[in-house]
Every structure is written in structure tokens, then in C-alpha cells.
């Protein structure tokens, strides 16, 4: 038998809390002597362990009490049931924390991209995170092959801490800032080179897949963006600067080939 002070010391639960548990019928001492001192057995210590664990993972005292009253809490079957309940509750809490983490990472990356926090965007992120995965899978299956889907799923997104996400965010933000630049300007061509190189790298050098994906995510005239940060104006600007970049490179390649042919002659 353990005094209330010993139980408090062993469990790190305050004496006042143990008294309150007694008052509400959550954890009764095994014995109260004539002087009113409370004493607890191993049975009560096991119950206190479960109460503490369940309370820590979010159960209310009322719900814990209902669980304890549902059966003999010290037999093997009931103990296993408690452990199962606690593990399931922890897993559920972990899932909620994972969703919250994704939402915060997404909101932070979105702020980095646009430089502002828009409540409508936050609601959109919540909806996107909660969208069943089978909907996205159906869309991918409709438009892409297995190989292409694997590549697309490997792309960085706003909900991840992938270093490539930060690179993409910075690129889109810079493009939006210089959207009125001439395609031939030094800034535009520097951006075009970056867009072209990372696209080829991330899409496994598959230019046809890049074109297919780019076409599918382009919003219709007057419609909202399908991929955050890529509205029609930004996408049109990226198209213009890459077209110029490729044209210049083709010209340079042709010039070098002509020069080589002249040298061979």
C-alpha cells in the first residue's frame, strides 16, 4: 500500500489532483483509514498510469471515467484494450499533427511565393490537403502513363520541406516580379535558363511530358490558377522567355554547326 504522498512522488501527479480524482470517482484509493489518510494499491497505480496517458493524448476526465467503468480495468483483457485505445488515439493525434504540419509548411511557402497571407488561400490549402487521394489518382491515371505519374509525384510541392520547393518558390516569385520584362532582357533570359534546366532535370529530360503537364495546368482565360502561383499571366511570361531562350540557343547551335562545316571543308 502506498500513501497519497508516495503515489504523488512516484507518478509525478500532484496530491491535489489525486484528491480531485477521488472526489469525482475517477480514482478511488484502496483504503481510507480512520484519520482520513488515503492509501493506494498496485491496482490503483496501474489505473493512474492509464488515466495519465489518456489525459495526455486528449481524453477528457469524463470519457476516461466512462472507459474505466466499462469493465474490470486490471484484468489482462481490459489492460490490452486500454493499450489499444491509447495507441489508436496517439495515431489519430499524429495524423492530425501531420495535416497541421503540412498546412503550416504550405502557408509558409505560399507567403514566401506571394509575400502575403490570403485567408482564401489558406482555405484552399485546407481543402486541397483534405481532398481524398483517389481523386488526384484518377486525374493522373486519366492523363498520364505509369512512368509519367511516377515523375509527377516526385515533383516538389508547397506542402513539403524539399529544398527544390524553396528553389521553385523563388523562381515563380521572381518571374511574377519581372512579368513585364522583355523576353530578350538579361533578367528574363537568366530566368528562362533556370526554368528550362530544372524542368528538364525534374521531368527526367522528357520534353513531351513537360509540354503535356504545362498544358494541363494552364488555367483557362479568366479562370483561377490550377497550380498555386502559376496564373495565366505568369505562365504566358514563362512561355515567352523560354521560347526566346530556345530560339537563341538554336541559332547559336546552327551557327556553330555552320562554322564546323566550313572548317571541315
C-alpha positions, -999 to +999 in steps of 0.1 A: +000+000+000+012+035-008+003+068+009-010+096-013+023+114-009+042+083-021+019+079-051+023+116-060+061+113-058+062+081-079+037+093-106+045+130-106+008+137-102+000+164-077-016+154-044-044+179-051-051+162-084-052+127-067-077+141-042-098+156-071-098+122-089-111+107-057-138+133-053-152+127-089-149+090-086-122+086-112-096+071-090-107+059-055-080+049-030-079+013-020-083+023+016-090+054+038-081+050+074-098+064+104-077+096+102-087+101+066-054+092+051-057+077+016-038+046+006-034+031-028-025-004-040-008-016-072-043-018-089-048+020-084-013+027-096-020+009-129-052+028-133-034+061-126-009+052-154-038+048-179-055+079-167-023+100-171-017+085-206-053+090-218-054+126-204-021+134-221-034+124-256-065+144-253-092+123-235-114+143-211-117+131-175-154+122-182-145+100-211-117+084-191-141+077-163-165+060-187-138+038-200-127+028-165-163+020-156-168-002-187-152-033-171-126-046-147-097-025-155-070-047-140-076-079-159-054-088-189-082-083-215-090-049-202-054-038-200-049-048-236-080-028-245-066+003-228-033+000-245-051-004-279-072+026-272-042+047-262-022+036-293-051+044-316-056+078-300-019+085-304-020+075-341-051+097-347-033+126-330-002+120-351-023+122-383-039+155-372-004+169-364+009+157-398-020+175-415-013+207-394+024+205-403+016+202-440-008+232-438+018+253-420+045+244-444+022+252-473+011+285-458+047+295-452+058+286-487+028+304-501+038+335-481+073+333-495+059+330-530+034+359-530+047+379-500+013+380-483-011+358-464-045+355-480-073+339-460-089+325-492-056+308-500-055+292-465-090+278-470-079+265-504-049+247-489-071+231-462-094+219-489-065+206-510-049+187-481-083+171-472-091+161-508-091+123-510-060+109-527-082+088-550-094+119-568-059+130-576-050+094-586-080+093-610-069+126-626-033+113-631-045+079-645-067+097-670-039+118-684-005+101-678+013+068-681+027+050-651+062+063-658+049+098-661+029+096-629+060+085-611+078+116-623+049+139-615+046+125-580+083+132-574+079+169-582+083+193-552+051+208-538+043+236-513+034+212-485+070+197-483+103+209-470+120+196-501+149+221-509+136+221-545+103+237-532+122+267-520+140+269-554+107+268-572+090+293-549+119+318-555+117+313-593+080+319-595+082+349-572+110+364-594+091+357-626+059+374-612+080+404-602+095+407-638+064+398-657+066+430-678+102+425-688+111+419-724+118+382-732+152+392-745+163+411-714+192+397-693+169+391-663+143+372-684+169+351-701+186+342-668+152+331-655+145+312-687+177+292-684+168+283-648+132+273-657+144+252-686+172+234-667+152+225-637+122+214-658+145+191-678+160+177-646+128+173-627+109+157-657+137+133-665+147+151-697+112+144-711+102+174-732+069+159-743+059+153-707+068+189-698+046+201-726+017+179-716+019+188-679+023+225-687-008+224-709-029+207-683-021+231-655-027+262-676-058+280-664-084+290-690-089+327-697-104+344-667-102+312-646-083+307-613-048+292-613-047+254-611-012+254-595-006+280-568+014+309-582+010+299-618-017+322-631-021+327-668+000+359-669+029+342-651+027+312-674+025+333-705+056+352-694+075+320-687+064+307-722+077+339-739+111+339-722+117+302-727+107+304-764+132+332-768+158+313-749+154+282-771+154+302-803+186+319-794+202+285-785+190+270-818+205+299-837+238+295-818+238+258-824+232+264-861+260+289-862+284+265-845+274+237-870+280+260-900+313+271-886+323+235-881+313+225-916+333+254-930+364+243-910+359+207-922+359+219-958 
